[in-house]
C-alpha cells in the first residue's frame, strides 16, 4: 500500500524500535514539488509540479527544489516523476533525464551533484539514491538563485560609483524590475553599448549566476578599462515572481517571457512591456546598442543564435562570427552546434511566439543574440557545471564581448 500525503509529512521507520518523522516540503522561496508519495520506509516518489502557459499548453516540468527534514542516516531513494511535457506545442518526455542530475546542499550555499542516479525513459522518471550526511538537506534541479541572492548582490554593488539602478516597472506580483547601468563616470567620448538580459525563465538559475559573475567582474579594479570604454545595460532578473514561487518559464499570468515579444500587453505581461519600453526609449533618445545578449540554460544543448536574417546582413554576420569565435577560443562556451540565425518566429502563423531576439529584430533591427548554456556535462570541462563555473564564465563573457566589439568598426 502506498501513502499519498499532500502535506508531504511522511513517517519512515529505521529498525524495529527507532522511528523518524520525515518531512519533505517546498515551503520556501523558489521551492517547488507536486504530490509526494511514500512507497516504502526509505523510498519516496516526488512529482514535478510543472507549469503550463496561458492556454494550458506547453507544460514544462523543468524545476524541482525541496527540503528533507528529520531523515534517517541511511540510504534513501527518491523518484522524480511526472516529467512529461510539451515544448513549442510538441510533446516530449520532459527535460529531466539521467544527464541532468540534481544537486544536494546541507547549508543552502554549497551545492554538489548527486552521483547515484538512474533514468527510466519509459515512465519516465529519475531515481536518486542518497545516503545523507545530515538529517536535513535540500535537493534542486540546478543551484538555486533566488530574489534573496539578488538582494544580496544589490546591497554589494550599489555602493559602487560606476553603478546606477533604475526601476523600469513592476512584475505582475508587484516586484521591482531593475535595469542596471555600469560605466565609468570619469570616462568621456564615444562608448560602445552592451545590453544584457538574464533570467527570462525562472528555472534557469545558471544564467543568474553568470550574471552575478559578470557584474562583479566588471566592477573589479582589473576591469576598470571596460567601464571606461563601454556602457553596460543589464536586466538582472526578468521574472522575479516566477523565481519566488518556484516557477518554470511563465509569468504569473501564464505568459512565456521569451515568447511574447510580438504581442506585448502591459497588463498581462508587464515584465516584457517594461523591458521593451526601456530599450525603445534608449534608442529613441539617439543612443545605440552595439550588442544585445539574452542568456539562457537548457539541458544538453549549448549554442549562440543570431537575429533573423543576420546571415544576409554583412555587418551582423561579421559581428556574430567574431563573437562566436571569441566565445569558443577564450571561454568555457562549449557549442553543440555551429553559429546559426533565428527564424522570424518560433511558431509560424501564431501571435505571441517571438523571442526577445526575434521581437527586437522586428522592431529595431539591433544586433541581438541568444545564448543557451547546458546544465549537463560539458565536453570541454568533462564535468557538470556548478556555481563557481557559472561565476567564472560571467567574467569570461565580459571580456569576450569587449574583445568582440573592440575589433568592430
NORTA-V145191 format. One line per field, one symbol per residue. phi: phi as a letter, one per 30 degrees, with the letter a starting at -180 (. if undefined). psi: psi as a letter, one per 20 degrees, with the letter a starting at -180 (. if undefined). burial: # if it has 9 or more other C-alpha atoms within 8 Angstrom, else .. A space follows every 10 residues. Layout:
phi=???
psi=???
burial=???
//
This chain:
phi=.cccbddicb cbccidbccb cdccbbdaei dabcdcbdca ebbbcbdddi bcddcibhec ccababccbh dddbdccbcc bicdabbhic dbdjdcbddb ddbbbcbicc bbdddcbbcc ddddaccccb cddbdbabbb dbddbcdddd dddeedcddd dccbcbdclb dediddccbc ccaddcdbid bdccbbbbid cddddedddd eddddddecd edceddddcb cccbcdadbd ddddcidbbc ddcjcddbbb dcbdbeddbd ddeddddddd dddddjdbbd acbccbbbdb caacccdeie dccedddddd dddddddddb bdebdcadeb cdddadbeib dibcdedddd dedbiddcbb cccdcddddd dibddbeedd eddedddedd ddddddddd
psi=pqppohijoq pqporihpqp npporkmrpi qpqcpppoga hkpqpoqpgr qrahjkrlpp mjpqorqpql qqlrpqppoo aliqbppljo qririoaiim qaqqqijjgp pqqphnqppo hggrqoppop nqiriprqpq groqoahhgg hggghghiip ijppppoiaq rhjjqqpqop poqpiiqaap pqpppqpqlh phimhhhhhg ggggghghjq hhkhhhhhiq poppohnhmh ghggjlafjq aijjppjkik jjlpohghmh gggggggggg hghhjjrroh ppppprqafi qprpprqpjh iiohhggggg hggggggghi rjpmpirrpr qqrhrhoqjq qkjprhgggh gghikqnqqp pppqirpqhg hjrpqaghgg ghhgghgghg gghghhiq.
burial=....#..### ####....## ######..## #########. ########## ###...#### ########## #.#.###### #######... ..##.##### ######.... #.##..#.## ...####### .#..###### ###.###..# ..#...##.. .##.#..### ##..###### ####...... ########## ########## #########. ..##.##### ########## ########## ########## ##.#.#..## #####..#.. .##.....## ########## ########## .....##.## ####.###.. ##.##...#. ###.##.... .######### #....##### ########.. ...####..# ########.# #####....
//
